[in-house]
Amino acid sequence: MVVLSQNGRQQLPLIKACKPNYGFTGIPVIDMTSPHAKAHMVEACEEFGFFKLVNHGVPMEFMSRLEDEGIKFFSLPQSEKDLAGPPQPFGYGNRRIGPNGDVGWIEYLLLSTNPDSISQICSSISPENPEIFGSAVVDYVSSVKNMTYEVLEMIAEGLNIEPRNVLSRLLKDEESDSCFRVNHYPPCPELEALRGRVLVGFGEHTDPQIISVLRSNNTNGLEICLKDGTWVSVPPDQDSFFINVGDSLQNFSPRIQTNGFLCFSPYLVSSPVSW
């Protein structure tokens, strides 16, 4: 668990509260097997900059195995986790977040999506079973990449961006800087006195990438911002993926809107393909 520093405790009165709309049920859900998936993706990108993807083809076995490995790692004593860091840029890191009064804790594993790079760093993340951890990451990332190639090509085609693989080829490039990240937002026991308030665990932000592919466990925490500035809760779904439009994709087409979003604590989320 990441412990808030003394300076952080002194800033607790500055915690930002927000009032999200938990009754919102309009998050777009797109079935990748639907013949209308391409059009629905473009509509979702234009209206929300965000959508949920079902029937995506990534085996649940891969998702569950990786989540189990992630939970095992974050459950280790802090001294053991620190051996996998600091991230340079890959590895384990933790920090207090929120420059504007948002208070939260985050610890994370950041890895390249290149299999060779994954193998090299797994010995420090899981010295006793590097093959098991590495295999879980490689299987998951490879499957999610294949799904993401198709998503990017469908979006490009729907937006009349040519060639069709103009986005996906950036990810397929051997020198792609796409990354895989597992975030863990530990509970904040110091804030129990403020129970009943909605506390920001990760401040509102947009992603600079083309897209971020997110998967959560069954813990609530993710919110997105609608065009009118309303924050709405995104119900967790461990079987699905969430696609968030990044600033780079918005630059490809003025029709697309990038989405501001935030996460609350605790929350486990992976961003397998953040370009």
N, C-alpha and C positions, 0 to 999 in steps of 0.2 A: 504494500500500500504506500502510496506517495503521501508524505506528511507535509502539511502546509507549514511554511516557515513562520518565524515570529513576525516578520514584516507582513506576511499575508494575513495573519490573525488580526493585526492591527487595522487591516483594511476591510474587515468583515462588514461594517456598517455601510460600505459602498456597494454591496452586492446589488446587482441590477435585477429587478423583477419585471416580468412581462406577463401579459394576459393572453395566452394563446386560445384559439377557438378549437376546443376538443370535440365539438360536435360536427366538424366538417367531414364530409364523406366523399368529397369529389376528387381524391387523388386518382389520376388516370391509371388504369390497370390494362396492360397490353399483353395479349397472348401472342407469343412469337410464331405460333403455328397458324395464326389466322391469316387469311388472304388479304385482310385489310390492315395488317400490322404496320406496314410502312406509312400509310396515311395517318394512322392513329399516333404513331411516334412523332410525326411532324406536327400534328395538332397539339400534342402534349408539350413539345418543345416550344411552340409559339405561345401557348397559353400559360404554362406553368414552369417550363424549364426543368421539369422533373416528372418522372413516371415510374410505376412499378412494373416489373417484367415477370411474367409467369410462363410456364412451359418453355423454359429457356434452354433446357438440354444439359445443364450442369448436374451431374449425379449428386444426389443428397448425401451419398456416402462420402464424397470428397469434402463437402461442406462440413459435415459432422466431424469427420476425422481431424480436419484442420482446426475447428473450433475447440475440440478436446485438447489438442496440443497447445493451443493458445492459452486456454484456461490453466493448464498445468504450468506453463511458463510463468504467467502472471501470479500464480499462487506460491511461487518460490520465495524464500526470504530475500529481502532487498539486496543483501550483499551478493547473493548468487546472480540475481538479475543484472546487477551492475557490471558483472564480468563480461556481459555481452555488449557493453557500451564503452564509452559514449559513441553515438552514431557519427560516422565519418565518411560519407553521410549515412551509411547503413549500419544497423545495429539497434541496440536498446537505448531508449531515452525516456526521460520523464521531466515534467516541468509544471509549474503553476501557470495558469492561463488567464488572460483577460486584462488588457491594458486599460480598460475603461471602467474598472470597478467590478467586472465579472470575476467571480471566484470559482475556481474549479481545479481538479487534479486530472492529469492525463499521463498515462505511461503508454509506450508504444514500441512496436517492432517495425522498423522500416527496412525493406529489402528491395533489391532490384528484381525485375521479373526475368532476368537472364538466368537459366538453370545453372551455369557454371558459377556465377556470383552467389546464388543461393547455397550451393554446396560448400563454398568456401567459408561462409559465415555461420553455417549451422553448427559447426563444431564449438563455437563460442556460445551459441544460444542453447544448445542441448548437447553438452559434452558427453553425456552417458549414452545418448541415443541419437546422434546426428543424422543417421540414415533414416530413421523413422520420421523425425521432424522434417527433414529435407524432402522426403518422398511425399509427405502430406502437402507441403507447400507447392512443390513442382506439379503434382497432379491437379491441385485446385487452380493454380495460376494458369496452367496450360488450357484447362477446360474453359475457364472464364475468358481467356484471351480469344478462343475460338468463337465464343458467344459474342464477344465485343466486336470482333471483325464484322460479323453479320449486322449487328446493330448499327455500327458506323456506316456501313455501306447502304443500309436501308435508309438511314437519315440523309446521307448524301444524295441518294437517288431521289428521295422525296422532295428535297430542296433544289433539285436540278443543278447540283454541284458536280462538275465533271473534272476528271474521270470518276467513276463510281467508287474507286478504291483510294481516292485522294486522301481520305482520313485514315482508313484502315492500314494503308501501307506505312504510315508513320509508326504504327504499333508493331507491324511485322518486321520493320527494319532491325537488323542485328544490333545496331547502335542506338536503338530506341531508349529514351530515358524514362519509359513508363516504370512505375514502382508499385510495390505491394506493401500495404501498411495495415497492421492490426492495432487498433486503439483500444485501450481499456480505461474507463472512467470509474475509478474506485468510489465507493460511498464516502460521504463527507460527514463523519460523526460530529465534528466541531460545529456543524450547522444545524443540529437537531433542534436547537432552540427556535429556529426560524421555520420549523415544520409548518406546512400549510401554505407557504409562499412558493412560487415557481422560481427556481434559482437557475441561473444560466451556468452550465458546466463548461460550455465552449461557446465563446461569443459569436454573434452573427457574423457571417462572412460569405464571400463567394469563392469558388475554386478557380484558379488560373488555368487549369488544364482544358483539354477538349471536352472530356467527360470524366466523371468519377463514377465507378461502379461500386455500390455499397451493399453490404449484407449485414444484417443485425442478428443478434440472438432474439429471444422473446422479451427483452427488456424495453419498456417505453423510453423514449428520450429524444428521438429525432423530430425536428420541426422544420417547416419551410415557410417562406414568406410569399404571399400572393401579391398580385399586381397592385392591390389597394393598400398594401402595407400590413395586412392582417397575418399574424403567425398562426399556422394550423399544425396540429399534431399529426404525425405520420404513424399509424398503427404498425407495430413491429410484425414481421412475417419472416420467420427463419427459413422458409422454403423458397422465397423469392429474392430478386435483386431489385435495387432502386438505382435508377440512372439519373444523375444530376448533371445538367448542362454547365459547362465551365466557360470562363471568359473567352478562351481561344476559339471555341466553337461559335460563340456569338459573333466573333469577328468575321467568320465565313459568310454569315447571312444576317442581314438586319431583321429578318423575320423571327429569329430565335431570341429568346430572352434567357439570360443567365439567372440562376436562382440563388438567393441568399438563404442560407440555412444554418442551423445550430444544433448541437447535441447537448443533452442533459446527462447528469451522472446518476447511476452508473450506466455505461453503454459500451458494448463491444461491437466494433464495426470494422470491416475490412474494405480497403480501396484497392482492389487488385490492379486496376488499369487507370492510374492517374497520369495522364500524359502532360 
